Amino acid sequence: MKHYVVGFAFNHTMDRVLMLKRNKPPYQYLYNGVGGKIELGEDPQHAMFRELQEETGLKQSDIQTSSHLTTLEFKSGVRLSVYYFQLNRNIEPSPTVKTMDEGTLEWLHIEDDHLLDASNPKMAGDGNIAYFIQFAQKVHKGIASF
């Protein structure tokens, strides 16, 4: 089974999410969280923090809150561990974008960019991103638990 991680980094007020507009398949030209494949001998949480730092430059010290949301197993033999992060108050999203090989990082506003709309054609993940973002908001507010 192949094991991957994906994470959603929220600003400190939890109204914007740092998303990657992918340059490559799968989900080419669509927005997704940041993440990647878990390396041999690596646990999912360590892999998620490694991927977060590699893809965004954010460090664990930039994170106020982090949580494992869920792990999904697909019939295709893929396991996906999903995380969310809330940035420290001293970290503010920059209006600029960052481009790298995998795609372009952009801060999207949850309401203005319709991130809770599972049918949003700009989002990867077949509607799952809307669910993950909404679930992260509920966990953050203490409305949902594991």
Secondary structure, DSSP 8 states (H G I E B T S, - for coil): -EEEEEEEEE-TTSSEEEEEEESSSSSTTSEE-EEEE--TT--HHHHHHHHHHHHH---GGGEEEEEEEEEEE-TTSEEEEEEEEEE-TT----SS-EEETTEEEEEEETTTTTTT-TT-TTBSGGGHHHHHHHHHHHHHHTS---
